[in-house]
Amino acid sequence: MNDHSFPVAIRGASGQFLPCVDGMEGAMEIGSDSAVVVTGGASGLGEAVARGFAGAGAQVTIFDMNAEAGARVAAAIGGRFCAVDVSDARSVAAGFDGLGAAPLRVVVNCAGIAAGAKTVGRDGPHDPALFARTVGVNLIGTFNVASQGAAAMACNAPANGDGERGVIINTASVAAFEGQVGQIAYSASKGGVVGMTLPMARDLASLGIRVVAIAPGLFRTPMLAGLPEEVQDSLGAQVPFPARLGDPADYAALARHIVANPMLNGEVIRLDGAIRMSPR
């Protein structure tokens, strides 16, 4: 295995080894001469993605608002941390300005917030500021990072015979399709991510940039990890197969496969163990 290929396997967050894509014909190689930006990389799905690409030798930069955790993860993987508010286009621009000389090949948007409130609750109508904040981070933030990342990728020399210059991976959610009670803001924001996947891929096709969204189901992220173990087990048992919460390493493995597979473009991939969410 050379320094610019994916490892045969990396150890997931739960301790198991997960195979990585290697040797696919026409695949864009990610290694020490490639820059990768991961938003929300201080924890959860983003941290697993950052660790996965760093394990492949890439120059990983984490965009996050949690400076302590972000700096700690960056130090552990030999990467960089930038305090970036994805909902602020100027903050995003400053983050990209701080990247090194290596060409930006991959952007993975994992930053997000979850707001729980009904359209009309005990205290009246849904707080419009909370709704706007959720959309601002989850949807506008994804757009800010994806569009500015694409502008940087457009300056790259093609990485393979297909003329590929980069890959953008955005995080949607199964809530985009089956939003539960109290998820109106979250579902709307993630539905927007789903809705912009295909047109963004079409917009960027002439530049050799692919766009794919992942819609995860129930994953062991910090939000769920804070619940009692019996509650986590109960949630995991609702997943048809495998009957468990998703491991962030499962998400990271799919992100690496998307980068390696040049025919994945303009698609939203559910990563949910076949679960379909009930109203509550």
Backbone bond lengths (Angstrom), bond angles and torsions (degrees), N, CA, C in turn:
res aa  C-N    CA-C-N  psi(-1)  N-CA   C-N-CA  omega(-1)  CA-C   N-CA-C  phi
1 M - - - 1.470 - - 1.519 109.25 -
2 N 1.343 118.02 127.64 1.445 119.69 179.18 1.516 110.23 -88.23
3 D 1.332 116.42 174.35 1.458 120.80 -174.41 1.511 113.15 -69.99
4 H 1.335 118.47 -11.72 1.452 121.21 -174.61 1.530 112.58 -108.00
5 S 1.320 117.90 12.38 1.457 120.08 -179.98 1.519 109.85 -108.22
6 F 1.347 115.61 164.43 1.440 119.25 176.01 1.524 108.45 -72.76
7 P 1.333 117.94 148.35 1.465 119.50 175.43 1.518 109.94 -67.91
8 V 1.332 115.78 158.30 1.454 119.96 178.27 1.526 109.68 -62.20
9 A 1.331 117.32 -38.75 1.454 120.33 178.43 1.512 108.91 -158.65
10 I 1.336 116.20 154.70 1.454 120.79 170.78 1.524 107.19 -127.08
11 R 1.315 116.47 157.60 1.451 120.72 -179.86 1.517 109.39 -83.50
12 G 1.318 117.05 125.81 1.457 122.01 179.47 1.510 111.95 -75.33
13 A 1.341 115.60 172.36 1.453 121.05 -177.27 1.520 112.04 -61.43
14 S 1.332 118.36 -28.15 1.460 120.98 -179.66 1.521 112.57 -91.94
15 G 1.348 116.85 3.66 1.450 120.36 173.61 1.513 115.55 103.21
16 Q 1.336 117.95 -15.25 1.449 119.21 -177.92 1.534 110.26 -81.08
17 F 1.351 115.48 158.04 1.451 119.56 175.76 1.514 109.17 -90.28
18 L 1.333 115.83 135.64 1.456 121.16 -179.64 1.514 109.60 -116.65
19 P 1.323 118.21 129.20 1.458 120.49 179.93 1.512 111.79 -68.55
20 C 1.313 116.20 147.37 1.458 122.20 176.34 1.518 109.23 -113.49
21 V 1.325 116.07 154.33 1.457 121.04 176.45 1.519 108.97 -69.37
22 D 1.313 117.22 135.48 1.454 120.58 179.71 1.526 108.89 -146.52
23 G 1.321 115.80 132.70 1.453 119.93 171.35 1.509 115.53 81.31
24 M 1.327 120.23 12.63 1.458 120.80 179.40 1.524 110.07 -67.02
25 E 1.310 116.44 132.99 1.451 121.13 -177.33 1.532 110.65 -61.39
26 G 1.325 116.84 130.36 1.454 121.57 178.49 1.508 114.28 80.63
27 A 1.350 117.71 2.07 1.456 120.45 -177.35 1.518 110.78 -68.18
28 M 1.317 115.81 144.03 1.456 121.68 174.42 1.518 108.48 -79.10
29 E 1.318 117.04 118.53 1.458 120.92 -177.77 1.522 110.17 -75.73
30 I 1.324 115.37 136.11 1.455 122.09 177.84 1.519 107.72 -117.87
31 G 1.320 116.31 117.96 1.457 120.54 -179.20 1.508 111.26 -152.54
32 S 1.313 116.28 -151.11 1.459 121.43 -172.45 1.529 113.17 -66.74
33 D 1.336 117.80 -16.38 1.459 120.58 178.96 1.525 111.44 -99.51
34 S 1.342 117.63 18.69 1.455 122.21 -177.74 1.527 110.15 -124.51
35 A 1.335 116.27 137.57 1.463 121.35 175.44 1.523 109.25 -100.34
36 V 1.324 115.17 139.28 1.462 122.89 178.23 1.521 108.13 -129.22
37 V 1.323 117.12 131.86 1.466 122.27 175.98 1.518 108.47 -111.74
38 V 1.326 116.34 130.28 1.460 122.34 178.54 1.516 108.08 -124.94
39 T 1.336 117.47 117.76 1.454 119.43 174.74 1.530 109.24 -86.69
40 G 1.331 115.64 149.23 1.455 119.00 -175.25 1.514 112.13 67.07
41 G 1.322 117.29 25.71 1.463 121.59 -174.48 1.509 115.02 -79.47
42 A 1.330 117.54 2.61 1.463 119.91 -179.08 1.521 112.49 -79.93
43 S 1.327 117.56 -14.51 1.460 119.50 -177.58 1.524 109.91 -162.75
44 G 1.318 115.66 171.21 1.453 122.36 170.45 1.517 115.29 58.01
45 L 1.334 115.44 -136.79 1.462 121.26 -177.94 1.517 111.22 -59.25
46 G 1.338 116.89 -43.44 1.457 120.52 -177.96 1.512 112.84 -63.65
47 E 1.325 116.90 -39.68 1.463 119.94 178.28 1.529 110.40 -62.65
48 A 1.336 116.78 -43.72 1.465 119.78 179.59 1.526 110.74 -62.25
49 V 1.330 116.94 -40.26 1.467 120.77 177.94 1.527 110.62 -63.93
50 A 1.328 116.09 -45.72 1.463 120.11 -179.75 1.529 110.64 -60.14
51 R 1.319 116.34 -43.60 1.468 119.52 -179.52 1.533 110.66 -66.88
52 G 1.324 117.34 -37.01 1.452 120.36 -179.88 1.517 113.04 -64.50
53 F 1.324 116.80 -46.65 1.461 119.56 -179.60 1.530 111.60 -72.35
54 A 1.325 117.00 -33.44 1.462 119.03 174.86 1.528 110.08 -64.18
55 G 1.343 116.65 -35.70 1.458 120.00 176.82 1.510 112.79 -64.43
56 A 1.341 116.49 -22.97 1.463 121.03 176.18 1.518 111.44 -85.90
57 G 1.341 116.72 -0.60 1.460 120.77 177.44 1.504 114.93 96.06
58 A 1.343 118.42 -0.29 1.465 121.13 -176.70 1.520 111.68 -69.81
59 Q 1.323 114.91 156.83 1.462 121.95 174.13 1.535 107.22 -86.55
60 V 1.320 116.59 100.19 1.460 122.30 -172.63 1.524 111.02 -97.02
61 T 1.319 115.23 130.74 1.460 121.35 173.19 1.520 108.93 -117.55
62 I 1.323 115.56 129.67 1.458 122.33 179.72 1.521 109.63 -98.66
63 F 1.335 116.06 126.88 1.464 122.61 170.08 1.528 107.02 -102.20
64 D 1.329 116.94 122.52 1.461 119.68 -179.71 1.527 108.40 -162.38
65 M 1.332 115.77 161.37 1.453 120.88 176.63 1.526 112.19 -93.22
66 N 1.319 117.29 -15.08 1.462 121.81 179.30 1.521 108.56 -88.57
67 A 1.329 115.46 92.51 1.464 119.98 -172.87 1.521 112.23 -64.65
68 E 1.330 117.33 -40.71 1.461 120.06 -177.02 1.522 111.31 -64.77
69 A 1.331 115.82 -51.17 1.469 119.40 -178.96 1.526 111.19 -69.11
70 G 1.338 117.27 -39.43 1.458 120.60 179.88 1.513 112.38 -62.54
71 A 1.325 116.29 -43.93 1.464 120.09 178.96 1.525 110.85 -65.72
72 R 1.327 116.30 -35.94 1.463 119.78 -179.94 1.525 111.10 -66.35
73 V 1.326 117.15 -45.24 1.465 120.10 178.83 1.526 110.41 -65.04
74 A 1.335 116.45 -43.82 1.467 119.99 179.93 1.523 111.45 -59.09
75 A 1.325 116.44 -41.80 1.464 119.76 179.31 1.526 110.80 -65.46
76 A 1.333 116.29 -37.67 1.463 120.39 -177.78 1.518 112.10 -67.34
77 I 1.329 117.41 -30.90 1.467 120.34 -176.34 1.527 112.60 -103.48
78 G 1.327 116.96 3.00 1.457 119.63 -178.02 1.512 112.89 70.91
79 G 1.340 116.45 30.23 1.459 121.02 -179.30 1.506 112.63 -109.44
80 R 1.324 116.29 -158.50 1.451 122.50 -178.85 1.522 109.14 -126.58
81 F 1.334 114.97 154.72 1.458 120.63 176.28 1.520 109.67 -124.44
82 C 1.329 116.04 137.31 1.462 122.04 173.68 1.526 108.14 -129.59
83 A 1.332 116.10 128.78 1.457 120.65 175.73 1.526 107.84 -75.01
84 V 1.320 115.98 107.49 1.468 121.51 -174.63 1.524 109.55 -131.39
85 D 1.319 115.85 130.93 1.459 122.89 170.27 1.521 106.59 -96.21
86 V 1.315 117.09 106.07 1.463 120.10 -172.42 1.522 112.19 -64.74
87 S 1.335 117.41 -23.22 1.466 119.98 179.88 1.521 112.78 -75.68
88 D 1.333 116.68 -8.84 1.468 122.88 -179.49 1.526 108.74 -109.60
89 A 1.320 117.43 110.58 1.470 121.24 -175.83 1.526 111.91 -59.81
90 R 1.315 117.72 -33.85 1.473 120.09 179.50 1.525 111.05 -69.68
91 S 1.325 116.95 -37.86 1.457 120.34 176.59 1.524 110.62 -64.80
92 V 1.322 116.43 -39.96 1.465 120.81 177.36 1.527 110.50 -63.36
93 A 1.331 116.82 -43.49 1.469 120.90 179.36 1.522 110.99 -60.64
94 A 1.329 116.77 -40.87 1.461 120.12 178.71 1.521 110.72 -63.80
95 G 1.331 116.84 -37.43 1.459 119.97 177.36 1.511 112.12 -62.99
96 F 1.324 117.21 -45.22 1.463 120.05 179.00 1.527 111.72 -67.95
97 D 1.324 117.08 -32.65 1.469 119.84 177.74 1.523 111.57 -63.74
98 G 1.332 116.51 -24.05 1.454 120.24 -178.11 1.509 114.81 -87.26
99 L 1.327 118.18 0.45 1.462 119.89 178.60 1.520 110.46 -70.42
100 G 1.323 115.44 157.04 1.457 120.26 179.17 1.517 111.94 -78.70
101 A 1.327 114.43 -162.52 1.466 119.97 -174.03 1.522 113.21 -81.51
102 A 1.322 118.02 -17.87 1.467 120.39 -178.04 1.524 110.28 -63.15
103 P 1.323 118.44 141.06 1.466 120.29 -179.98 1.516 111.80 -63.78
104 L 1.335 115.98 137.24 1.457 121.32 176.59 1.522 108.53 -75.39
105 R 1.322 116.76 116.66 1.463 121.48 -177.33 1.527 113.19 -108.60
106 V 1.327 117.00 -28.63 1.465 119.67 -174.24 1.522 109.95 -138.67
107 V 1.327 115.86 134.99 1.460 122.68 169.42 1.523 106.79 -124.49
108 V 1.334 116.53 128.55 1.456 121.42 176.41 1.523 108.35 -123.07
109 N 1.317 116.39 116.46 1.458 122.44 -178.84 1.521 110.25 -92.47
110 C 1.330 115.73 106.36 1.462 121.29 177.31 1.526 112.49 -117.94
111 A 1.321 117.90 -6.34 1.464 119.82 -179.70 1.523 109.96 -66.56
112 G 1.311 116.30 135.95 1.459 119.27 179.32 1.516 111.65 -172.98
113 I 1.311 115.46 160.66 1.460 121.80 175.81 1.525 108.54 -130.53
114 A 1.319 116.11 154.86 1.463 121.38 179.51 1.520 108.77 -120.64
115 A 1.324 116.66 122.05 1.462 122.20 178.67 1.513 108.84 -111.00
116 G 1.322 116.48 133.15 1.453 120.33 178.81 1.519 111.16 -112.61
117 A 1.314 116.69 110.62 1.465 121.62 178.23 1.515 108.81 -164.63
118 K 1.339 116.28 142.61 1.451 120.98 177.78 1.528 111.00 -83.02
119 T 1.313 115.38 161.06 1.464 120.57 176.85 1.529 110.26 -56.07
120 V 1.318 115.45 -42.41 1.463 121.53 171.02 1.521 107.45 -132.33
121 G 1.317 116.53 121.13 1.455 120.94 -179.76 1.515 111.66 -116.66
122 R 1.329 115.59 -166.28 1.464 120.46 -178.77 1.529 112.23 -60.52
123 D 1.323 116.37 -30.32 1.462 120.19 -177.16 1.523 112.58 -98.02
124 G 1.324 117.16 10.41 1.453 119.50 178.34 1.509 111.98 110.67
125 P 1.329 117.02 -157.59 1.468 120.15 -176.64 1.525 112.59 -67.33
126 H 1.312 114.52 156.10 1.472 122.92 178.14 1.532 109.69 -51.34
127 D 1.320 115.89 134.55 1.464 121.29 178.13 1.528 109.06 -61.57
128 P 1.334 118.74 115.09 1.470 119.80 -177.82 1.519 112.70 -64.47
129 A 1.339 117.57 -29.14 1.467 119.65 178.48 1.525 110.76 -67.45
130 L 1.336 116.51 -38.10 1.467 119.90 177.29 1.516 110.65 -66.50
131 F 1.318 116.57 -41.17 1.462 120.69 177.64 1.529 110.13 -61.15
132 A 1.333 116.51 -47.30 1.464 120.60 -178.51 1.527 111.37 -64.94
133 R 1.333 116.95 -37.45 1.461 120.22 179.12 1.525 110.71 -64.48
134 T 1.335 116.72 -42.04 1.462 120.53 179.58 1.524 111.31 -63.51
135 V 1.323 116.18 -46.23 1.464 120.21 177.14 1.525 110.39 -65.17
136 G 1.335 115.94 -36.86 1.468 119.88 -178.73 1.512 113.04 -62.19
137 V 1.321 117.06 -40.80 1.470 120.40 179.54 1.525 111.31 -80.38
138 N 1.325 116.19 -52.50 1.468 120.23 -170.56 1.526 114.17 -73.57
139 L 1.323 116.76 -39.23 1.466 120.08 -175.90 1.527 111.59 -102.26
140 I 1.327 116.81 -57.34 1.475 119.09 -179.45 1.518 110.04 -65.02
141 G 1.336 116.85 -37.88 1.463 119.34 177.21 1.518 112.11 -61.80
142 T 1.336 116.38 -42.56 1.468 120.18 176.55 1.520 110.56 -61.64
143 F 1.321 116.77 -43.92 1.466 120.63 177.97 1.523 111.48 -61.89
144 N 1.336 117.39 -45.37 1.472 120.45 -178.85 1.522 111.18 -57.06
145 V 1.328 116.25 -48.86 1.466 120.04 -176.90 1.529 110.99 -70.54
146 A 1.339 116.62 -41.29 1.466 119.49 -179.12 1.519 111.35 -65.20
147 S 1.328 117.95 -45.09 1.464 120.14 -176.73 1.525 111.24 -68.65
148 Q 1.323 117.15 -43.17 1.463 119.06 178.93 1.524 111.79 -71.14
149 G 1.331 116.38 -34.66 1.458 119.24 175.10 1.515 111.42 -64.68
150 A 1.339 116.51 -40.61 1.461 120.24 178.37 1.520 111.60 -63.17
151 A 1.327 116.80 -38.15 1.471 119.83 177.93 1.524 111.05 -61.61
152 A 1.335 116.52 -37.65 1.469 119.84 177.09 1.523 110.86 -70.16
153 M 1.328 117.05 -41.25 1.465 120.72 179.90 1.524 111.86 -64.21
154 A 1.311 117.06 -32.68 1.460 120.96 -177.95 1.523 112.39 -60.36
155 C 1.324 116.91 -21.32 1.469 121.45 179.68 1.520 112.43 -85.21
156 N 1.332 117.11 -7.43 1.459 121.02 -178.03 1.523 111.88 -71.97
157 A 1.318 115.39 152.03 1.461 120.26 164.99 1.530 107.15 -73.97
158 P 1.331 118.26 146.72 1.472 119.73 178.09 1.525 111.25 -55.80
159 A 1.349 114.98 143.86 1.461 120.09 -176.55 1.516 113.03 -94.74
160 N 1.336 117.82 -12.75 1.462 120.05 -178.51 1.523 109.61 -155.24
161 G 1.325 115.28 -177.55 1.455 120.40 -177.18 1.510 114.29 -66.91
162 D 1.327 117.73 -18.04 1.464 121.16 176.88 1.525 112.19 -78.67
163 G 1.325 116.25 -9.19 1.464 119.65 -176.28 1.522 112.80 81.44
164 E 1.324 116.59 21.82 1.459 120.87 -176.69 1.528 111.30 -73.73
165 R 1.327 115.42 132.66 1.460 121.22 -179.80 1.525 113.69 -111.39
166 G 1.321 117.48 -22.28 1.451 118.75 -179.28 1.517 112.38 179.23
167 V 1.336 114.83 171.51 1.460 122.50 -178.71 1.523 109.07 -135.54
168 I 1.331 116.09 134.04 1.460 122.23 175.51 1.521 108.13 -115.52
169 I 1.335 115.92 127.12 1.460 121.93 178.71 1.526 107.81 -118.89
170 N 1.314 116.02 120.96 1.456 121.61 179.80 1.523 110.17 -109.66
171 T 1.319 116.29 151.46 1.456 120.74 -178.40 1.520 110.51 -103.57
172 A 1.315 115.61 115.06 1.462 121.62 172.98 1.534 106.95 -96.40
173 S 1.308 118.32 -139.21 1.459 122.69 178.59 1.517 107.90 -173.63
174 V 1.333 116.33 155.61 1.455 118.43 172.34 1.522 110.69 -63.73
175 A 1.337 116.38 -19.78 1.466 120.30 176.80 1.520 111.89 -65.61
176 A 1.329 117.45 -17.03 1.460 120.24 175.11 1.530 110.57 -65.73
177 F 1.324 116.44 -25.79 1.467 121.94 -177.03 1.530 112.55 -106.78
178 E 1.327 116.65 -35.52 1.467 121.91 -176.76 1.519 110.35 -132.14
179 G 1.317 115.78 62.12 1.455 119.68 179.69 1.522 111.53 -62.88
180 Q 1.323 115.27 136.93 1.455 120.65 -178.84 1.528 111.30 -92.46
181 V 1.303 115.31 172.29 1.463 120.89 176.36 1.531 108.85 -55.69
182 G 1.317 116.32 131.17 1.458 121.21 179.43 1.518 114.71 85.57
183 Q 1.328 117.41 3.67 1.472 120.32 -178.25 1.527 112.62 -108.04
184 I 1.325 118.17 21.98 1.461 118.54 -172.67 1.526 111.93 -59.73
185 A 1.321 118.53 -43.51 1.469 120.54 -179.68 1.525 111.03 -68.66
186 Y 1.328 115.90 -46.63 1.460 120.63 -179.46 1.523 111.19 -62.59
187 S 1.339 116.80 -46.17 1.457 120.81 -179.07 1.522 111.75 -64.08
188 A 1.333 116.73 -40.61 1.461 119.97 178.54 1.518 110.96 -62.85
189 S 1.334 116.58 -41.44 1.469 119.70 -179.20 1.522 111.15 -66.83
190 K 1.324 117.18 -40.94 1.461 120.15 -179.55 1.525 111.63 -75.37
191 G 1.333 116.28 -31.02 1.459 118.98 173.35 1.513 111.29 -62.90
192 G 1.326 116.25 -34.32 1.464 120.10 175.96 1.515 112.25 -64.95
193 V 1.332 116.81 -37.94 1.470 120.65 176.91 1.528 109.81 -62.61
194 V 1.335 116.13 -43.45 1.466 119.80 176.60 1.523 110.34 -60.29
195 G 1.337 116.31 -45.37 1.454 120.39 -175.26 1.508 114.57 -65.96
196 M 1.327 117.88 -27.46 1.466 118.31 -178.03 1.527 113.11 -93.78
197 T 1.334 117.41 -1.85 1.465 119.86 -176.81 1.532 112.03 -63.58
198 L 1.323 117.84 -54.44 1.461 120.08 -177.13 1.527 112.72 -66.79
199 P 1.340 120.39 -48.07 1.457 118.12 179.48 1.523 113.23 -63.46
200 M 1.335 117.18 -33.11 1.467 119.00 177.00 1.525 110.11 -66.60
201 A 1.334 116.24 -41.77 1.469 119.67 177.61 1.520 110.83 -61.80
202 R 1.320 116.64 -40.23 1.462 120.01 178.59 1.528 111.50 -68.76
203 D 1.323 116.52 -40.20 1.468 120.21 177.36 1.521 112.03 -58.35
204 L 1.349 115.54 -39.06 1.466 120.73 -170.95 1.529 113.15 -97.09
205 A 1.331 116.89 -1.08 1.464 119.51 -177.25 1.519 112.48 -59.09
206 S 1.327 117.04 -41.22 1.470 119.95 -178.39 1.519 112.38 -67.05
207 L 1.333 116.46 -16.95 1.464 121.01 178.77 1.527 111.83 -95.21
208 G 1.324 117.26 -2.66 1.460 120.33 -179.88 1.515 113.04 75.67
209 I 1.342 116.93 31.95 1.461 121.72 -179.45 1.527 108.84 -117.29
210 R 1.316 116.86 125.15 1.456 121.80 179.04 1.526 110.76 -94.16
211 V 1.339 115.70 151.88 1.466 121.91 178.77 1.522 108.59 -134.56
212 V 1.316 116.14 125.98 1.460 122.30 178.90 1.526 108.03 -137.23
213 A 1.317 116.88 144.39 1.464 121.56 174.44 1.518 110.01 -113.91
214 I 1.322 115.80 144.41 1.461 122.49 173.69 1.527 107.13 -110.56
215 A 1.330 116.01 132.08 1.463 120.97 177.57 1.524 108.57 -112.17
216 P 1.336 117.19 91.10 1.458 119.27 -178.44 1.518 112.26 -74.90
217 G 1.325 114.67 154.95 1.453 121.12 174.81 1.512 110.67 -94.09
218 L 1.336 117.05 -126.86 1.468 121.89 -179.06 1.522 109.39 -86.30
219 F 1.322 116.27 111.27 1.459 121.61 -177.14 1.527 110.73 -120.52
220 R 1.308 114.65 152.74 1.467 120.90 179.44 1.540 109.38 -80.20
221 T 1.299 115.01 70.97 1.463 122.44 176.90 1.526 108.56 -95.01
222 P 1.334 118.95 170.78 1.471 120.02 -179.80 1.522 113.75 -53.52
223 M 1.333 118.21 -33.71 1.454 120.89 179.98 1.527 111.16 -62.19
224 L 1.343 117.35 -45.74 1.457 120.43 179.72 1.522 112.32 -81.51
225 A 1.335 116.25 -29.27 1.465 119.83 -178.00 1.526 111.47 -64.54
226 G 1.338 116.59 -20.94 1.455 119.78 178.93 1.519 113.59 -79.23
227 L 1.331 117.60 -8.07 1.458 121.60 179.16 1.526 109.96 -81.14
228 P 1.338 117.09 155.43 1.469 119.36 176.10 1.525 111.33 -56.21
229 E 1.324 116.24 149.90 1.463 121.52 -175.22 1.532 111.37 -58.28
230 E 1.341 116.25 -37.57 1.468 118.23 -179.02 1.527 111.48 -67.42
231 V 1.331 116.81 -31.79 1.458 120.27 176.87 1.524 110.01 -69.83
232 Q 1.332 116.49 -41.96 1.462 120.09 177.23 1.524 110.77 -61.31
233 D 1.329 116.64 -42.41 1.462 120.39 178.88 1.532 110.91 -63.09
234 S 1.331 116.13 -39.58 1.460 120.49 179.46 1.523 111.08 -64.74
235 L 1.331 116.64 -41.45 1.460 120.17 177.73 1.522 111.00 -65.26
236 G 1.321 116.16 -43.23 1.458 119.88 179.72 1.517 112.26 -62.84
237 A 1.340 117.02 -33.62 1.457 120.90 -179.28 1.522 112.11 -68.03
238 Q 1.342 117.54 -16.45 1.463 120.67 178.18 1.527 112.28 -76.91
239 V 1.322 117.18 -15.03 1.463 121.62 -179.03 1.528 108.61 -79.44
240 P 1.347 119.04 124.98 1.470 120.19 -177.72 1.521 113.65 -55.16
241 F 1.325 117.72 -53.52 1.469 120.13 177.40 1.524 110.39 -166.23
242 P 1.336 117.74 130.86 1.453 125.37 -4.86 1.522 111.32 -73.78
243 A 1.311 117.20 145.23 1.467 122.07 -174.18 1.522 110.45 -80.23
244 R 1.290 114.94 73.42 1.469 122.16 -179.31 1.517 108.28 -160.85
245 L 1.326 116.24 167.08 1.451 119.93 170.69 1.524 109.07 -70.31
246 G 1.315 116.29 147.60 1.455 119.47 175.77 1.519 111.15 -65.64
247 D 1.296 115.58 143.82 1.464 122.16 174.88 1.528 107.67 -91.60
248 P 1.342 118.74 135.60 1.465 118.88 176.85 1.526 113.47 -51.59
249 A 1.340 117.04 -28.09 1.461 119.81 177.68 1.525 111.50 -65.21
250 D 1.349 117.71 -27.37 1.461 120.78 175.41 1.526 110.15 -64.32
251 Y 1.313 115.57 -42.64 1.469 120.67 177.74 1.527 110.13 -64.01
252 A 1.331 116.55 -45.73 1.461 120.77 -178.86 1.523 111.58 -60.86
253 A 1.333 116.55 -38.29 1.467 120.31 179.14 1.525 110.72 -63.37
254 L 1.340 117.04 -40.36 1.460 119.89 178.28 1.525 110.76 -67.43
255 A 1.321 117.39 -39.59 1.466 120.24 178.04 1.526 110.54 -58.94
256 R 1.319 117.03 -42.38 1.465 119.93 179.43 1.523 110.82 -66.66
257 H 1.335 116.78 -38.03 1.466 118.96 178.92 1.527 110.96 -66.34
258 I 1.314 117.26 -39.72 1.468 120.12 178.39 1.516 110.51 -58.28
259 V 1.317 116.76 -44.33 1.465 120.21 179.27 1.522 110.52 -63.17
260 A 1.318 116.39 -38.40 1.465 120.28 -175.46 1.521 113.89 -78.64
261 N 1.338 117.63 -20.43 1.468 120.87 -174.60 1.528 109.58 -104.46
262 P 1.335 118.00 103.40 1.466 120.51 -172.87 1.522 115.19 -68.58
263 M 1.322 118.81 -12.20 1.466 120.00 -179.56 1.531 112.88 -90.17
264 L 1.311 117.32 -3.87 1.462 120.00 175.86 1.524 108.68 -85.05
265 N 1.319 115.92 111.80 1.470 120.27 -177.05 1.528 109.48 -159.69
266 G 1.330 115.92 138.46 1.457 121.07 175.94 1.514 114.17 69.16
267 E 1.320 117.42 19.81 1.461 121.53 -173.57 1.526 111.09 -116.43
268 V 1.342 115.89 150.71 1.462 122.89 170.82 1.523 106.97 -109.03
269 I 1.327 116.83 119.37 1.461 122.27 -176.02 1.523 109.46 -106.04
270 R 1.331 116.29 117.94 1.460 119.94 174.82 1.530 109.34 -75.58
271 L 1.306 115.71 131.73 1.467 122.05 178.24 1.527 106.17 -124.37
272 D 1.344 116.17 82.35 1.455 118.38 -164.22 1.526 115.18 -144.07
273 G 1.329 118.69 5.77 1.460 119.52 -179.47 1.511 113.99 63.43
274 A 1.351 116.89 23.79 1.472 124.55 177.98 1.535 113.52 74.86
275 I 1.331 117.45 16.66 1.467 118.31 178.03 1.517 110.64 -74.57
276 R 1.322 116.47 146.72 1.462 123.45 169.54 1.520 106.03 -128.06
277 M 1.324 115.82 122.05 1.446 121.06 -169.55 1.526 112.45 -72.26
278 S 1.334 115.84 137.39 1.458 122.10 175.14 1.532 109.39 -79.64
279 P 1.336 118.10 169.00 1.464 118.92 -179.83 1.525 113.65 -58.68
280 R 1.329 117.50 -31.36 1.468 121.38 -179.90 1.524 110.99 -127.34
